[in-house]
Amino acid sequence: MRQTARTAGSVAVLALLVCACVFAALTGPAVSLRTRTQALSQTLAAAGPIIKTVQVDAPWDQFAAATNLDNQGYFGLGQAANLTPSQFAETQREIGRGLAHLPLPLGAGAWAGLASHLLPVAAGAGPLAFIGVNSPPMMEVVYRNALPAFALVLALSLAAFAGMVSQAITRGEVAASWQATGADVAITATSSPVTPAAEKAIAAVRGVRHLTATWNTGWATPSDQPVALVAVDPASSAALWPAPRSRPSRSRKLGSAAPGTVAVLASPAALADLGGTAAQLTSPAAMGPIGVRVAGTVTSIPGSPRAARSWS
Amino acid sequence: MKIQRLPGPLGVPAVNRILITGSGISSAAMSAVILRQLPGASTAFRSEALAALAGSPLQHGADLILPLTIVTAAGFGLFILMLGVALGTSDRALTLARLTVMGHERATRLVLLEALPAVVVAVAAGAACALALPPLVGSALDLSVFTGPGIPVMVRPDWISLGVPAMAALLLAVAALATEARRLSRRGVDRMLRAE
């Protein structure tokens, strides 16, 4: 139940994060455009009417003659005369209609730019800047569109997170393979025990760095529960399981066993079967019994999923 | 060996398992020695277990999809980066031409100073998002389906996964901008201003 709630919470957080990223990616350019539009509006508000007006000019004679075609003058053109109020109003309407149908494209980047006022450059300008002028050069700070930067954030996050997931899977595979075998090579003798000569021959194979011999046997607890015992030499096993990914973790420091008993690291299941921290194990084979004292716990033993390890 | 103190079938333990670590252990050589010294013994190689895990259909699919995702995201990032550089080229050329007329001579530095801060901020924000993702969504991702039960697979911040795309983006941006600055310098002020 708790796991389900945690999973649902994480999915909600992920959804929220994705929404936030998308929102930022979409809002950023919009805010950028709005800022520039506001800047343009403020600039235009401060400008004089002449600057904001579309001006049309023409020679008066030609204009007046064209509007007075009813009174023919020289060369078949109308006679130049002052405009009547009605003619003036009609002219205004026609020019207005004509301009309304005309597209008035602004120069590329001319209106979208956001720039500071011209600032005098006090120092750092080259000598060429002063040729022919006595005043110092001027500088303006120009705004650039940040749209690609917002999208780059998403792309980088995705690439990095996918890489992390891939690395996590690779680490998990290595840990799982280590857990399955317990070593780079695990040899289990079935018919006869491993002799020192065999150990020496195997250790001589090229590439072998550490070798440890273990004794894997089955025992029974006082409550007649079967328990697997892996007896290892502490020194050689410490050299064998140095890999931090799968080395059994000890929750407590190894304690000392009483004389005649063996200190063991037990899995939680084995500890429950033992019924306490000290017990005597018996074997159906002609050996033992053996007294054990739990000196620590391990979550798992690589290569022996259902075993307790004797730290003899 | 302390293990010899334990009570075995004949008074001493009979060692029946050998665990070996090492790199580059030859399977053939090891099998030959085992066959000669311990006939009938079973041998398990970790490399084979790893290969079996990596070769499973699900894992094979993940091996295909994840690199594809990384490549797609990297390609998208590269496209965005180049688009950003390309969109600002004409403005930068004009600014550079004007400043060159005014006596400015360090074109590359100017171009980098003008365009790089946005890229640096974007890379930093991307890295921050990528660092925030594992603790936020890690518990919701059950990656043990790829490795088998019992092995918790945690997504941790990985500096290689994080650093390589970030550094690649930065280096590409610097290289592209430096190349652009050099090209603009070679083009000449008069041509740039005439183009205006």
Interface residues (C-beta under 8 A of the other chain):
Chain A: R6 T7 S10 V11 V13 L14 L17 C21 G109 A125 G126 P127 L128 A129 F130 P137 V142 R144 N145 A146 L147 P148 A149 F150 A151 L152 V153 L154 A155 L156 S157 L158 A159 A160 F161 A162 G163 M164 V165 S166 Q167 A168 I169 R171 G172 E173 V174 A175 A176 S177 W178 Q179 A180 T181 G182 A183 D184 V185 A186 I187 T188 A189 T190 S191 S192 P193 V194 T195 A197 A198 E199 A201 I202 A204 V205 R206 G207 V208 R209 H210 L211 T212 A213 T214 W215 N216 T217 V230 A231 V232 D233 P234 S236 S237 A239 L240 V262 A285 A286 M287 G288 I290 S300 G303 S310 S312
Chain B: M1 K2 I3 R5 L6 P7 G8 P9 P13 A14 V15 N16 R17 I18 L19 I20 T21 G22 S23 G24 I25 S26 A29 M30 V33 I34 R36 Q37 L38 P39 G40 A41 S42 T43 A44 F45 R46 S47 A49 L50 L53 A54 Q59 A62 L66 P67 T69 I70 A73 A74 F76 G77 I80 L81 L83 G84 L87 G88 S90 D91 T95 V101 M102 G103 H104 E105 E114 A115 A118 V119 V121 A122 V123 A125 G126 A127 C129 A130 A132 L133 P134 L136 V137 G138 S139 A140 L141 L143 S144 F146 T147 G148 G150 I151 P152 V153 M154 V155 R156 P157 D158 I160 S161 L162 V164 P165 A166 A169
